[in-house]
Amino acid sequence: MPKMKTNSGAKKRFTLTGTGKIKRKHAYKSHILTKKTKKQKRNLTHVSMMDQCDAKRIKTLLGF
């Protein structure tokens, strides 16, 4: 049976923590930042965790 490939898009966007949770970055922080307020940009900087309902899907994409 062949090896399972990881999804290239998922491995660039998600990282696994030591406890098994999945870290993600916020969207809308890459461009067109002039019309966004300082507060918006500041709040988008923080890393957040994926919901547990989505974690199983992401782990299969990552090959776990």
N, C-alpha and C positions, 0 to 999 in steps of 0.2 A: 504494500500500500504506500502511495507517495506521501511525502511530508506535507503538513498543512502550512500554507503560506499566510503570513500576516498581511493585513490590509495596509498598504503604504500610506494612505491618507490618515488612517487611525493612529499609526505609530508616530506620526509627526504631531498629532494633536493631543494625545492622551498619555499620561504616565501613571504607573501603578505605584502606590505607596507600600510601605512595609506591612501595613495591616490589611492590605488587599483592596483598599478603596481606590477609586480612580480620580486623579486630578485633571482639571481642564482649565483652559483660559477662557476669558470672555470674548465674545465676538464684538465687532464694531469698534475696534481699537487700532485698526491698521491704517486707514486713510480717511480723508475728509474730516479732519479733526478740528478745523477752524470754526465750524458752526456748532460744535459741541461745547458745553460748559466745562469749567474746570472740575466741578463736582462729578459730572458724568464720566470724564476721562479718569479721574482719580478712582472712582468706584469700579471702573472696568479693569483697572490694573490688577486688582486682587485675584488670586487663584481660588477657585472653588472646587467642590467635590461633585461628582456625578451622583444623581439619584440612584438608589438601589434598584429601582425598577428598570433602569437603563443599563446598569452595570453588567448584567449577564450578557447582553448583546455586544457591548464594547469589548468584554473579555474574549468573546469568540473571534472578534475581528483582530484582536491583538495576539491570538493564538494560545490563550490560557484555558 
